[in-house]
Amino acid sequence: MSRRIDCLASTIVVTLSGLAALAFPSIGCVHGRSHVTPQQVAHDFGDIHAPLPDAAICLRRARDIVGHEGTPTPPPVSAPGRRVILTLFRPGLDSLVETAIGATQADSLEAAAESIAGKPATAGGGRLELDVPTAVEETSLDQDIQVPLTAVGLQGLLVTRDDGKTGAVLPAEIVERGMFQLGKTPTLDRDKISALLASRAGVGLGDLASMRAYLYWADVHVEAPRGEAHRAPLPVVRGMVAHPSDIAPDRLLLAVRRGADYLVRILGPEGRYLYLYHPVDDRADTQYGWLRHAGTTYALLETYGELRTRAYLVAAERALSYLKAHLRSDPDSLGKYALDTNDEEQQKVGGAGLALLAFAEDAKVTGTRGDLETMRDLARFILKRQYEDGHFRGNGDLERDTGKKLKREPVYYPGEAALGLMRLYAIDPQSAYLDAAKRAADWVMHVRDASVSEDDQEHDHWMAYALNELYRVAPNPDYLDHAYKIARAIRKKQHRGVNPPAPDWLGTFYEGQTTPASTRVEAYDAVIALSRFARDGRSPGGRNENAEQWLLEPALEVACSTLGQQYDDDDDYWLPNPAKAYGGVRESLFVHDVRIDYVQHAMSAWLHLARILRDPSYGRTGVPSQDPGEAVPAPLL
């Protein structure tokens, strides 16, 4: 069955100009001073209340001029003059940004396009973006500019003076070039912005003080990728194209495939991933994390299980071999584990659990058992580190032993360990594995989270996974209750509603980070599958109704948001090396870096959501991990 939902984040894009008008009802005074008059604003921006020009017609006309086409498109229908900003993003070269204002909108557009056309290296490649200011606010460049966090990347800056000298910085460039500072009071970086404005206006830095300076909001569209002239221009919000509202299973699986292709591409011949990539400056980072290596390899194997693309299995098994060679041995338990830092004692258990997940997934999708002893070694370590009450040895235990104050550890390690044990139990059904997983879940439910309200409940996606698997083997109603508690807690903290703080804020958490969003979709996925198996449809208010309404709808909202954070042909046009970033998932609405776990969690979230949408019976059987089919090899493609 195919399910579709309108992605509200995309729909809201078209209302951006309306939101801007509400935010800036009039030109205001900044830092207690006012330099501009309404007449000067009208001179500098024209009629910003006039209907917006047709982006498709404007960009086609601009392309004809910039590309020196022989048969130009007719100019847009004349309308009152208003300022436009036209940018040509050129692969491997600096972008060309030109702004103009004329007697009509057509005059403004053609003047900006001709300015770009007169510069070298404009024919052929690259994509054009059109920014049309919809609201303005006077500002000053004498210090960093305080702005709401939600406005960072939605406001551009422009300086101008009566002799026509004008320079503009695009809203998207604020985030793309890192010209801002986050923190308790977000600010736009005056020094970085001023240098770029002065360069584009053709003036010295000292001249900016005598120029009129504005913050502006804009309606932004970019050309579709070259070769796709049949597509309409794409709306842009905070530097990324708003993705289509189609969230059918095929759309999700396409994103999964892109993520897998990215991971295969960045995996070295020895089996080590490019752990952290900075696409803005096409730079690889040298740091590494073994737990994320294991989790990423697990997601790649999950994808192979669905898509059966041979390259995914080959890459994943190379990464598994590299992981196996770097597992640490524990003489006390005669077991093994993975570790990134000695600052977190319980990380050893989480590392063993994630490694166990990866090896168990390989065994499942290939039907082989060549690494069974390695999996038993990992499980042996986990069992040895568990106390009688069910918790695993962590920093709290070290503090009691040594008297030293240590850092608070992340909450996810018990869920990782319990899930790893459950996946091994499905392959090697030893009662010790099941008993340890049950004790871990009991401790989480009845000790760690027992007195925690939904407002403070940890959004523990790994434990949600584990509870889904435990209930299928040992149907304890407490597992179902706690899984619902996790899901309800997630819903409470999700940015939802028809009036989010910003157009791209819908379906996000915190400050728009993608991995917290993806992991919460994973939790939703697990709880939906569990509710199907339990035939339990309790709503947050306790009513007996279709559980998928209160679980699936928020999951789809978040998935829409995360789909918009994956680099693809639509929105990698401003990167220096689009081919390398393709398929990667960026850190947040404000940070463009790609780390392997950002991709991992997005892939797993999208994959399980696609299965839920595609198959109404998915989750209803007792198959461990709820993967389709039997644990035998399928034909390799």
C-alpha positions in Angstrom: 0.0 0.0 0.0 1.3 3.5 -0.9 0.7 6.3 1.6 1.3 10.0 0.9 1.1 13.1 3.1 1.5 16.8 2.3 4.8 17.9 3.8 3.7 21.1 5.6 7.3 22.4 5.6 7.1 22.6 1.8 3.6 24.2 1.8 4.6 26.8 4.3 7.4 28.0 2.0 5.0 29.9 -0.1 3.9 32.0 2.9 7.3 33.2 3.7 6.6 36.7 2.4 3.5 36.9 4.6 5.5 35.8 7.7 8.1 38.5 6.9 5.5 41.1 6.6 4.2 40.2 10.1 7.7 40.2 11.4 8.5 43.7 9.9 5.3 45.7 9.8 7.3 48.9 9.2 10.8 50.3 9.0 12.2 50.4 12.5 14.9 52.1 14.4 18.0 50.1 15.1 20.4 50.7 18.0 18.3 53.8 18.9 19.0 55.6 15.6 17.1 56.1 12.4 18.9 57.2 9.2 16.4 56.3 6.5 13.1 57.8 5.5 10.2 56.0 3.9 11.0 57.8 0.6 14.6 56.4 0.8 13.3 52.9 1.4 11.0 53.2 -1.6 14.0 54.5 -3.6 16.2 51.6 -2.5 13.7 48.7 -2.8 10.8 49.9 -4.9 7.3 48.6 -4.3 7.9 45.6 -2.1 4.1 45.3 -1.6 3.5 44.7 -5.3 2.6 41.1 -6.4 5.7 38.9 -6.6 7.0 38.3 -10.1 6.6 34.8 -11.7 9.9 33.1 -10.7 9.7 30.7 -13.7 9.4 33.5 -16.3 12.0 35.6 -14.6 14.6 32.8 -14.3 14.0 31.8 -17.9 14.5 35.3 -19.1 17.6 35.7 -16.9 19.0 32.4 -18.2 18.6 33.7 -21.8 20.6 36.8 -21.0 23.3 35.2 -18.8 23.7 32.3 -21.2 23.8 34.5 -24.3 20.9 32.6 -25.8 19.9 33.6 -29.3 16.1 33.4 -28.8 15.4 35.2 -25.6 12.3 34.5 -23.6 9.8 37.5 -23.6 10.3 39.7 -20.6 8.0 39.3 -17.6 4.8 41.3 -17.6 5.6 44.8 -16.5 4.9 45.6 -12.9 5.9 48.4 -10.5 9.7 48.4 -10.1 11.1 46.6 -7.2 14.6 45.4 -6.3 15.7 41.9 -7.3 18.9 40.0 -6.5 20.2 37.5 -9.1 22.9 35.0 -8.3 24.8 32.7 -10.6 26.2 29.7 -8.7 29.2 28.4 -10.7 30.7 24.9 -10.1 34.1 25.3 -8.6 34.0 29.2 -8.8 32.8 32.0 -6.6 29.1 32.9 -7.1 28.2 36.1 -8.9 25.7 38.2 -7.0 24.1 41.2 -8.7 21.3 43.4 -7.6 19.3 46.1 -9.5 16.2 48.2 -9.4 14.4 49.7 -12.4 11.2 51.3 -13.4 9.6 47.9 -13.8 10.3 44.5 -12.4 11.4 43.4 -15.9 13.9 46.3 -15.9 15.3 45.2 -12.6 15.7 41.6 -13.6 17.3 42.4 -17.0 19.7 44.9 -15.4 20.9 42.3 -12.9 21.1 39.6 -15.6 23.1 41.8 -17.9 25.6 42.6 -15.1 26.2 38.9 -14.6 26.4 38.3 -18.4 29.1 40.9 -18.7 31.5 38.9 -16.4 33.7 36.1 -17.5 32.9 32.4 -17.1 29.1 32.8 -17.2 28.1 30.7 -20.1 27.2 27.0 -19.7 27.1 25.5 -16.2 25.8 26.9 -13.0 22.3 27.7 -11.7 20.6 31.0 -11.2 18.8 32.0 -8.0 16.4 34.8 -7.8 15.9 36.6 -4.4 13.1 39.2 -4.3 12.9 41.3 -1.1 9.5 41.2 0.5 10.2 43.1 3.8 13.0 45.3 5.0 14.3 46.7 8.3 16.9 49.3 8.8 20.1 48.1 10.5 23.6 49.2 11.3 27.0 47.6 10.7 28.7 49.3 13.7 28.5 46.0 15.7 27.3 42.4 15.4 23.5 42.3 14.8 21.3 40.6 17.3 18.6 38.5 15.6 16.3 35.7 16.7 17.7 32.2 16.0 14.9 31.4 13.7 15.8 34.4 11.5 19.4 33.3 10.9 19.6 32.4 7.2 16.1 33.9 6.4 17.4 37.5 6.4 19.9 38.9 4.0 21.7 42.3 4.2 22.0 45.1 1.6 23.9 48.4 1.6 23.4 51.2 -0.9 23.9 54.9 -1.5 22.7 57.5 -3.8 25.4 57.1 -6.4 24.1 53.5 -7.1 26.9 51.7 -5.2 25.1 48.6 -3.8 26.1 45.3 -2.4 24.0 42.4 -1.1 24.5 39.3 0.9 21.9 36.6 0.4 19.9 35.1 3.3 21.3 31.7 2.4 24.9 32.9 2.5 24.6 33.8 6.1 24.4 30.1 7.0 26.3 28.8 4.0 29.4 31.0 4.8 29.0 30.8 8.6 28.5 34.5 9.0 26.7 34.2 12.3 27.3 33.2 15.9 24.9 31.0 17.9 24.6 31.0 21.6 22.4 32.6 24.2 22.0 35.7 22.0 22.5 34.8 18.3 24.2 37.5 16.2 25.2 38.1 12.6 28.9 38.5 12.2 29.5 42.2 11.3 33.1 41.7 10.2 32.4 38.9 7.8 29.3 40.4 6.4 30.9 43.9 6.0 33.8 42.5 4.1 31.6 40.8 1.6 29.2 43.7 1.3 32.0 46.2 0.6 33.5 43.9 -2.0 30.3 43.5 -3.9 29.4 47.2 -3.7 32.9 48.1 -4.9 33.7 50.3 -2.0 36.1 50.3 0.9 35.2 49.0 4.3 35.3 52.6 5.7 32.6 53.7 3.2 30.0 51.3 4.6 29.4 53.7 7.5 27.9 56.3 5.1 25.7 53.8 3.3 22.1 52.9 4.1 22.0 49.3 5.5 19.1 47.0 5.6 18.1 43.5 6.8 15.7 42.1 4.3 13.5 39.0 3.9 13.0 37.5 0.5 11.1 35.2 -1.7 13.8 32.9 -3.1 13.7 30.4 -6.0 16.5 28.6 -7.8 16.5 27.0 -11.2 16.0 23.3 -11.3 19.2 21.3 -12.1 20.4 21.7 -15.6 18.8 19.3 -18.0 15.5 19.4 -16.1 14.0 22.4 -17.9 10.6 20.9 -17.6 10.6 21.5 -13.8 9.5 24.7 -12.2 11.9 26.8 -10.2 12.5 25.4 -6.7 11.7 27.4 -3.5 14.7 27.9 -1.2 14.5 28.3 2.6 17.7 28.9 4.6 19.9 27.8 1.8 18.2 24.4 1.1 15.6 23.6 -1.5 12.2 22.8 0.1 11.6 19.2 -0.9 8.4 18.0 -2.5 5.5 16.9 -0.3 5.5 13.4 -1.7 6.5 11.0 1.0 5.5 7.8 -0.5 7.7 4.7 0.2 9.6 5.1 -3.1 10.6 8.6 -2.1 11.9 7.5 1.2 13.8 4.5 -0.3 15.4 6.8 -2.9 16.8 8.9 0.0 18.0 5.7 1.7 19.8 4.7 -1.5 21.4 8.1 -1.8 22.6 7.7 1.8 24.0 4.3 1.1 25.8 5.5 -2.0 27.4 8.3 0.0 28.6 5.8 2.6 30.0 3.4 0.0 31.8 6.4 -1.7 33.5 7.6 1.4 34.6 4.2 2.6 38.3 3.7 2.2 39.9 0.5 0.8 40.9 -0.6 4.3 37.3 -0.3 5.6 37.5 3.1 7.3 34.8 5.8 6.7 35.4 9.4 6.1 34.0 10.1 9.5 33.3 13.8 9.3 33.1 15.8 6.0 32.9 19.6 5.7 31.2 20.2 2.3 31.4 24.0 2.5 35.1 23.9 2.0 35.4 20.3 0.7 37.5 19.2 3.6 37.8 15.9 5.5 38.2 15.8 9.2 40.7 13.5 11.0 38.6 12.5 14.0 37.0 9.1 14.3 34.4 7.2 16.3 34.1 3.4 16.6 30.6 3.3 17.9 29.4 5.4 15.0 31.4 3.2 12.6 29.5 0.2 14.0 26.1 1.9 13.8 26.7 3.1 10.3 27.7 -0.3 9.1 24.5 -1.7 10.6 22.5 0.8 8.7 24.3 0.0 5.5 23.6 -3.7 6.0 19.9 -2.9 6.7 19.8 -1.1 3.4 21.4 -4.1 1.6 18.6 -6.2 3.2 16.0 -4.0 1.5 17.6 -3.0 -1.8 20.0 -6.0 -2.4 22.6 -3.8 -4.1 25.8 -5.8 -4.0 28.0 -2.8 -3.5 26.4 -2.1 -0.2 27.2 -5.6 1.1 30.7 -5.5 -0.1 31.4 -2.1 1.5 29.7 -3.1 4.8 31.6 -6.3 5.1 34.8 -4.4 4.5 33.8 -2.0 7.3 33.0 -5.0 9.5 36.4 -6.5 9.0 38.0 -3.2 9.9 35.8 -3.0 13.0 36.6 -6.6 14.0 40.3 -5.8 13.8 39.9 -2.9 16.2 37.7 -4.5 18.9 39.3 -4.4 22.3 39.7 -7.5 24.4 38.6 -7.7 28.0 40.6 -10.2 30.1 38.0 -10.2 32.9 35.1 -11.4 30.8 37.1 -12.9 28.0 34.9 -10.8 25.8 35.3 -7.9 23.4 33.9 -4.3 23.0 34.3 -1.1 21.0 35.4 2.2 22.6 35.9 5.8 21.6 36.8 7.4 25.0 37.7 6.3 28.5 35.6 9.2 29.9 32.5 7.0 29.7 32.7 3.7 31.4 29.3 2.5 30.1 30.3 3.3 26.6 32.1 0.0 26.5 28.7 -1.8 26.8 27.1 0.5 24.2 30.0 -0.1 21.9 29.7 -3.9 22.3 26.0 -3.6 21.6 26.4 -1.6 18.4 29.1 -3.9 17.1 26.8 -6.8 17.9 24.0 -5.1 15.9 26.3 -4.8 12.9 27.5 -8.4 13.0 24.1 -9.8 13.7 22.6 -7.8 10.7 25.3 -9.2 8.4 24.4 -12.7 9.6 20.7 -12.0 9.0 20.9 -10.6 5.5 23.5 -13.1 4.2 22.4 -16.2 6.1 26.0 -16.9 7.2 27.4 -17.5 10.7 31.1 -16.9 10.1 31.2 -14.2 12.9 29.2 -16.1 15.5 32.1 -16.4 17.9 32.8 -12.7 17.6 29.2 -12.0 18.4 29.4 -14.3 21.4 32.5 -12.5 22.6 30.6 -9.2 22.4 27.7 -10.6 24.3 30.0 -12.2 26.9 31.4 -8.8 27.7 27.9 -7.2 28.0 26.7 -9.9 30.4 29.8 -9.5 32.6 29.2 -5.8 32.9 25.6 -6.1 34.1 24.7 -5.8 37.8 22.1 -7.9 39.4 19.5 -5.0 39.3 19.9 -4.9 35.5 22.0 -1.7 35.0 25.4 -1.8 33.3 28.6 -0.7 34.8 29.0 3.1 34.2 30.6 6.2 35.5 28.3 6.2 38.6 29.8 2.9 39.6 33.3 4.2 39.1 32.5 7.2 41.3 31.4 4.9 44.1 34.6 2.9 43.7 37.1 5.8 43.4 35.4 8.8 44.9 36.1 10.9 41.8 33.5 13.0 40.2 33.0 11.9 36.6 30.9 13.2 33.6 27.3 12.2 33.1 27.0 9.6 30.4 24.5 9.5 27.6 21.4 7.4 28.3 21.5 5.3 25.1 24.0 2.6 26.0 21.6 0.3 27.9 19.3 0.3 24.9 22.1 -0.4 22.5 23.3 -3.3 24.6 19.8 -4.7 25.1 19.0 -4.5 21.4 22.3 -6.1 20.4 21.5 -9.0 22.8 18.0 -9.4 21.3 19.4 -9.5 17.7 21.9 -12.2 18.8 19.2 -14.1 20.6 17.3 -14.3 17.3 20.4 -16.0 15.8 21.7 -17.9 18.8 18.8 -18.3 21.2 20.6 -18.6 24.5 18.4 -17.7 27.5 21.2 -15.7 29.1 20.9 -13.1 26.3 17.2 -12.7 26.7 17.4 -12.6 30.5 20.0 -9.8 30.4 18.0 -7.8 27.9 14.9 -8.1 30.1 16.8 -7.0 33.2 18.2 -4.0 31.3 14.7 -3.0 30.2 13.3 -3.5 33.7 15.9 -1.3 35.2 15.3 1.5 32.6 11.5 1.3 33.2 11.3 0.8 36.9 14.4 2.6 38.1 15.9 5.1 35.7 12.6 6.4 34.2 10.2 5.3 37.0 9.6 8.8 38.5 10.3 10.8 35.3 7.4 12.7 33.8 6.7 12.7 30.1 8.1 16.2 29.9 11.5 14.9 31.2 11.4 11.4 29.7 14.5 10.5 27.7 13.7 10.1 24.0 15.5 6.8 24.0 15.1 5.4 20.5 17.5 2.5 21.2 15.3 1.4 24.1 12.2 1.8 21.9 13.8 -0.6 19.4 14.6 -3.1 22.2 11.1 -2.9 23.8 9.6 -3.7 20.3 11.8 -6.8 20.1 11.4 -7.9 23.8 7.6 -7.7 23.6 7.5 -10.1 20.7 9.3 -12.8 22.8 8.1 -11.9 26.3 4.8 -9.9 26.0 5.1 -7.9 29.2 2.6 -5.0 29.1 5.2 -2.8 30.8 7.2 -2.8 27.6 4.3 -1.5 25.6 3.5 1.1 28.2 7.0 2.4 28.3 7.3 2.5 24.5 4.2 4.6 24.4 5.7 6.9 27.1 8.8 7.5 25.0 6.6 8.3 21.9 4.4 10.7 23.9 7.4 12.4 25.3 8.8 12.9 21.7 5.5 14.3 20.5 5.5 16.9 23.3 9.0 18.3 22.3 8.5 18.2 18.5 8.0 21.5 16.7 4.5 21.1 15.3 1.5 23.1 14.3 0.4 25.4 11.4 2.4 28.3 12.7 6.0 27.1 13.4 8.6 29.6 14.5 10.1 29.5 10.9 9.0 27.8 7.7 11.6 25.0 8.0 11.1 24.5 11.7 8.2 22.2 11.4 9.1 18.6 12.3 12.4 19.5 14.0 13.6 19.3 17.6 15.8 21.7 19.6 17.5 24.0 17.1 16.9 22.1 13.9 19.5 19.3 14.4 18.9 16.4 12.0 20.1 13.4 14.0 17.9 14.1 17.0 15.0 14.2 14.5 16.0 11.0 12.7 16.4 9.1 15.9 13.0 10.1 17.0 11.5 8.8 13.7 13.3 5.6 14.5 11.5 5.5 17.9 8.2 6.3 16.2 8.8 3.5 13.7 9.6 1.0 16.5 6.5 2.0 18.5 4.2 1.8 15.5 5.5 -1.7 14.7 5.0 -2.7 18.3 1.5 -1.3 18.4 0.6 -3.3 15.3 1.9 -6.5 16.9 0.1 -5.8 20.2 -3.1 -4.9 18.4 -3.1 -1.9 20.7 -4.3 1.5 19.6 -4.2 3.6 22.7 -4.0 7.3 22.1 -2.1 9.8 24.3 -5.3 10.5 26.1 -6.0 6.8 26.7 -8.7 6.5 24.2 -8.9 3.3 22.2 -8.3 4.6 18.6 -6.0 4.0 15.7 -2.5 4.3 17.2 -1.1 5.2 13.8 -2.9 8.5 13.8 -1.0 9.9 16.8 2.3 8.1 15.9 2.4 8.2 12.2 1.4 11.8 11.6 4.3 13.3 13.6 6.7 10.7 12.2 5.8 11.9 8.7 6.3 15.5 9.7 9.8 14.8 11.0 10.6 12.6 8.0 9.7 15.5 5.7 12.1 17.7 7.6 15.0 15.3 7.4 14.5 14.6 3.7 15.1 18.3 3.2 18.5 18.1 4.8 20.0 15.5 2.4 22.3 16.8 -0.3 21.0 15.9 -3.7 20.9 17.3 -7.2 18.3 19.9 -6.3 20.2 21.7 -3.5 23.9 21.0 -3.8 24.5 23.7 -6.4 26.3 26.0 -4.0 28.8 23.5 -2.8 32.4 23.3 -4.3 32.2 19.5 -4.7 28.6 18.5 -5.1 29.4 15.0 -6.2 31.2 14.2 -3.0 28.5 15.6 -0.8 25.7 13.9 -2.7 23.6 11.7 -0.4 25.1 13.1 2.8 22.8 14.5 5.5 23.9 17.7 7.1 24.1 18.4 10.8 21.3 21.0 11.2 19.5 23.9 9.6 22.6 26.0 10.5 25.5 23.6 10.2 26.3 21.9 6.9 28.9 19.3 8.0 28.1 15.6 7.3 29.1 12.9 9.9 28.5 9.3 9.2 25.9 8.9 12.0 23.8 11.7 10.6 23.5 9.5 7.5 23.1 6.3 9.4 20.1 7.4 11.6 18.4 9.1 8.6 18.7 5.9 6.6 17.3 3.7 9.3 14.4 6.1 10.0 13.4 6.4 6.4 13.8 2.7 5.7 11.5 1.5 8.5 9.0 4.3 7.8 8.9 3.2 4.1 8.1 -0.3 5.2 5.4 0.9 7.5 3.8 2.9 4.8 4.2 0.2 2.1 2.8 -2.7 4.1 -0.1 -2.5 6.5 0.9 -5.9 8.0 4.5 -4.8 8.7 5.1 -5.2 12.4 2.2 -7.6 13.0 4.3 -10.8 13.0 6.8 -11.9 15.6 9.8 -11.7 13.3 12.7 -10.3 15.3 13.8 -6.8 14.0 10.8 -6.8 11.7 12.8 -7.1 8.5 11.0 -8.6 5.6 11.7 -12.1 4.5 13.8 -14.9 5.9 17.5 -14.7 6.9 18.8 -16.2 3.7 20.7 -14.7 0.8 18.8 -13.1 -2.0 20.0 -12.6 -5.5 22.7 -10.0 -5.6 22.3 -7.1 -8.1 
